[in-house]
Amino acid sequence: MLYWDYAAAAPPYEEVVQTMEQIMKQHYANPSSLHRAGTEADRLIKRSREVCAAALGVNPQEILFTSGATESNNLAVKGAALQYQSRGRHIVTTEIEHPSVYESCLQLQNMGWEVTFVAPDSSGMVEPSRIAAAVRRDTVLVSVMHVNNEVGTVQPLLEIGRLVKAANHRTLFHVDGVQGYSGFEPRLGEWQADLYSLSPHKIRGPRGVGLLYVREGVTLFPLLTGGSQENGLRAGTENVPAVVASAKAVRMSGERREQFNNVMIPLRNRLLKFVAGIPELKVNSREDGAPHIVHFSYPGMKGEVLARKLEELGMVVSTRSACSSRLAEPSRILLSMGRDVSTALGGIRISLGDSHTEADIALLEQALLKAVQALKIVEGGMR
Ligand code: PMP
């Protein structure tokens, strides 16, 4: 079996697994406890905050650990909306955000907030001027993802940040950076980002842990109340092994970014070209998209059917993002990119990782050809 679902969950680095085990065994004390073992666990969290902050080019006190990017995104969107509602109750986001941002916005909409969902173009690109045009005096937050998790489009965050702040300097700018970190250096200062979410398990770290950068001076309404952990913004005993292992993954992934791109981009380009050459398939990813995502559709063929056929042939792929893949509806992302329903039902996402080689791509190409041929015959027979 070859695993092509790195964008859903990447296999952890060996160092990450070892760190988790070591910390679980040796540092099980509660970091809030005042005894020596507790203060040692607290020191490990502090150190992890410093490592993550260095990788993001920010201050350690601006890093918050959560239970995952889903929580980070919920906290960024709802925490900002609730905290700053005296400034206004308007939010701007896009139609192609991850459900953890999108559904948070819908929830706020149901509670009386106004949300403007900006549509992308047909390649999944969000036009900065359309975001800026939506910003008003009462806009408290703009949330735009760095890299789309389904098709891999990279958003022009520099321009978006600049235009948002020019339109309203008090509007907060949140970036869901989950799918961008492995391939692109985060430039939080240049993007003028106030909030930034990361998910370690997408970058070969542990799952069930997340990061949220909260720019100094920004406050959020806490969604979890209780103890005073994480600056009072996120109550709950810290997951020390996962936090320490996350810092390891954030550092390692950042250090290996150049190597990751050098390996991944030629493989991605080769695969994109190959898929474009199969007449039944329609490529949905841009050539300048994320180095690890290739998305295409087989219009008229359900994505699940093609994915199952590929799995029979030893290739593990996704139909779309893992969070939405159990939905029977057409992809919200592809529909908002203007694809018809049959194309939006027939998506396949192949996501690459740094363990893949040219030989793996060659095997995947053969399997793709075989799968399409086999399904074409079945489909022809059914007509
Ligand atoms: N945002 C994006 C863009 C994602 O791809 C994901 C993971 N599917 C998330 C947020 C949520 O991350 P987590 O799995 O850590 O909750």
Boltz pocket constraint, residues with backbone or C-beta under 6 A from the ligand:
constraints:
  - pocket:
      binder: B
      contacts: [[A, 7], [A, 8], [A, 67], [A, 68], [A, 69], [A, 70], [A, 71], [A, 73], [A, 98], [A, 100], [A, 145], [A, 147], [A, 148], [A, 149], [A, 176], [A, 178], [A, 179], [A, 198], [A, 199], [A, 200], [A, 208], [A, 209], [A, 210], [A, 321], [A, 322], [A, 323]]
      max_distance: 6.0
